[in-house]
Amino acid sequence: MSFFEAEALSLSFGGVHAVRDVSFAVEEGEVFSIIGPNGAGKTTLFNLISRFYDPDAGAIRFGGEDITRLAAHRIAAKGIARTFQNTELFAHETVLANLLIGCHAHRRTHLLEELLFLPRARRQDLAFRERVEAVIDLLHLQGYREQTISALPYGARKMVEVARALCVAPTLLLLDEPSSGLNPEETEDLSFWIEDINEDLGVTVIMVEHDMNLVSQASHRVLAMADGEVLAVGEPAAIQSHPDVLRAYLGD
């Protein structure tokens, strides 16, 4: 059994098949990318995995557990974290505060314990801060720690969103077009950070991405989609030269 499995997922909106009979498996420790032209169904597939949408048919399994009907708010506690194509951060809070929010899924104290800052609340707060500082060090965000999100350049905001997802302590990280809006230098840095997240933290990554240079550098395997269906799955070089993939991007 694979670490993550999608089996025959389908979803329609008003008769339009956004995702049709999509199946794939991701092994633990992989960086697995999903590519395709606009309208291919990539983000819809991500929304199914992160439980924002319920599929019309099919199944999703994570760590051997069927999570097809799991409520979206329970996904983080299972070890799945996600970023978004457009950053979803608290703009008027500091970077540090945003990262601490990422730890909320693992809060085990009660309101009274936190109001009185009892020993268990203190221990939990210390553990969360240690986790956040480790992520700040990993992604080189030390200089931004006390700055508000609204004051940051766009590339830094993107990395703070990745950092907040890592503060959930996931075993599976979903990255939705992480290079969107980044310049070439920032995208190059991103490829190294994905490698560090994967190898140093042992986090499995599923990434929707349009930048094929990043996909080639960071991915172990790639799934190509078009019109809501799977075209091919394989290593990056094989997918880039696959005739069905070329036809989807370039036409006949």
N, C-alpha and C positions, 0 to 999 in steps of 0.2 A: 504494500500500500504506500502511495506517495504522500509526501508531506502536505501538499495541497492538491485538490482535484476539483475540476469543474466537469460535470457530466451532462451533455446534451442540453445546455442552457438555452432557453428561448424566451423572448419577451417582445411583445408587439404594443404599439401605441396607435390606436385607431385604425387597425388593419395594416399598419406599416411595420414590417419585421425589423426591429432595431438589432436584435440578436437572434440568430436562428441556428439551433442545434450545435452550439459551440462546446467542444470538449478539449481539455488539455490537462496536463499534470505537471507540477513543479516539485522538484526534489529539494530536500533540505540543504541549504548552503548555496543554492543557485541564485544568479541574477537572471531573471527571465523577463524579456521585453515583449511588449505587444505593439505592433506597428500597423499602419494602414492609412489610406487617404481620408480626408474629411468625410464624416458621415459613415465611416466603416463600422461603428458600433463600439469603439474602444472604451470611451468614457461610460457608456451604458453598461458595458461588461464590468467595469470597475464599480459602478453603483450597485450592481448585483452582488459582487463579492463583498463589498462593505455594508450590504444589507439596507441600502437606501431604497432599493426596489426589490419586490418579490418576483421571482421568475414565473412565467406562465407554465413552464415545464423544466425539468432537469433537477440536478442536485449539486450542492457545494459541500465539500468535505475538507476539514482542516484538522490535521493531527489525528486522523481516524474518526473524527466526530462529524456528524451531519449538522451543518449550521445553516441549512437552506432557509429555515423559517426563524432563525434567531433574531431577536430584536436588535436594531442598530445600536442602541446604547449599551449593549452587552458585548459588542465586538472587541472593544479595546481591552476589556478584562480577559478575553480569551487569548490575547497576545497579537492582535492585528492592529496596526496603526496606519493612518493614511494622510497624505498631503493632497492639496487641490491645485488645479491649474492656476486659479486665481487665489492668492494668499488669503487665508481665513484666520487672521490674527486680531488680537485686541489692540487697536491702533494707538490708544492713549495710555497703554500700560508699558512698562519696561520690558526689555528682552528677558530679564530674569523672571519677572512675574509671569510672562507668557509660558516660559519653560516649566515653571512650577505648576502651572495649570495642567500641563501634560502629565504630571504625576497623579492627578486627581483620581484616575481610574483605579489606583491601588490604595486609596485612602481606606484605612481600617478603623479609624477613631470615630467617636460620636461627637455631636455638637458640643455637649457639655464639657467633654475632655478637652476640646480645642479652645473653648471660651476660657477655661481655667488653666489652660496650658499644663495639663497634668503630665506625669512622666511618660506615659505611652505616646501622648501627642508630641512631646519634645523629641523622643526617639524617632518617631515617624518624620518629623520635620527635618531632623538631621540627616536621615537616610535620603529624603527627597532632595535636599540641598547637595549632598554628595553626588547623587545621580546627575543632577543638573550641571554641576561643575565639571564632571567627567565629560558630558556631552559638549559643553562649551569649549573645553580643551581639545576635544577630538575635531571639532569643526572650526577651530580658530576664531571663536566669537568673543574672546576676552575683551576686546576694545569696545564691544557693543553692549556689554552686560547691563549697564545702568541707563542706556539710551531708550527713549520711547520708540515704539515701532514706526510711528508717523514721521520720525526724523531720519529714518534709515533709507539708504538707496535701495532700489528695487531688488538688486541681486542679494543684498544682505537679508532682506525680508524673506526671500525664497529659502535661504539657508536656515533662518530662524524657524520657519515652518517645518523644515526637515528635522531640525533640532528638537522642536516640541514633540514631533511624532516619536523620536527616539527616547524622549523622557517617559513615554508610556512603557518603555522596556519591552518592545515587541520582539517576537520571534519571526514575524512576517511583516514587512514594510511595503506598503503600496504607494508608489510615487506616480502622480498624475502629471505628465509633461513637466518634469522638474526643470528643464532647460528653457522653458517658455519665458521670453523676455530677457534672457541672459545674453551678454556679449560673448564672443568666442573665448576670451581668457577665462571668464567665469564658468563657461561650460567645460573647459578643460579642467579647471579645479574641481568641478562637480564630479567628473569621472573618477578622480582620485578619491574623493570623499565617499563615493558609492563603493569603491573598492575597499576602503577602510571600514565602512559600515558592515560590509559583507564578510571581510576576512578577520578584522580585529574584534568585532562585536558578535560575529557568528549569526548575523541577521540575514534571513532569506528575503530577496527583493523581487517584487513584480512591478514592472515599470511600463507605463504608457508613454511613448516618446516619439517625436517626429524627427529629431536630429539623428541622422543615420551614422554620423561620426561617433556620437556619444553611444549609440546602440552598439556599434561595432567594438568600441573600446571597453565597454562595461559589461556586456552581456555574455552569458554562457550559451543561452539559446534564445530564439526569437520566434514568436507567433505572428504571422501576417494575416490581417483580416481585410475584407472588402464586402460591402453591402450586408453587414451583419453575420457573415459566414467566415469560417477558417479557410484560408488559401493554402497555407503551408506552415510547418513547424520544423525548425532545425537550427544549425549553427548560423551565426550572422552572415558569413560569406556566402553560404549556400542559399540563404533566403534572399539576399540582395541580387543574386543572379537567377532566381527562380522565374521561369517564364510567366506564370500566373501572377506573381507579384509585380513584375515589370509591366504586365498588361494592365493591372489595376491602377498603377501610378501614371503610366504613360499612354495607355490606350493601345488599340490595335495598330 
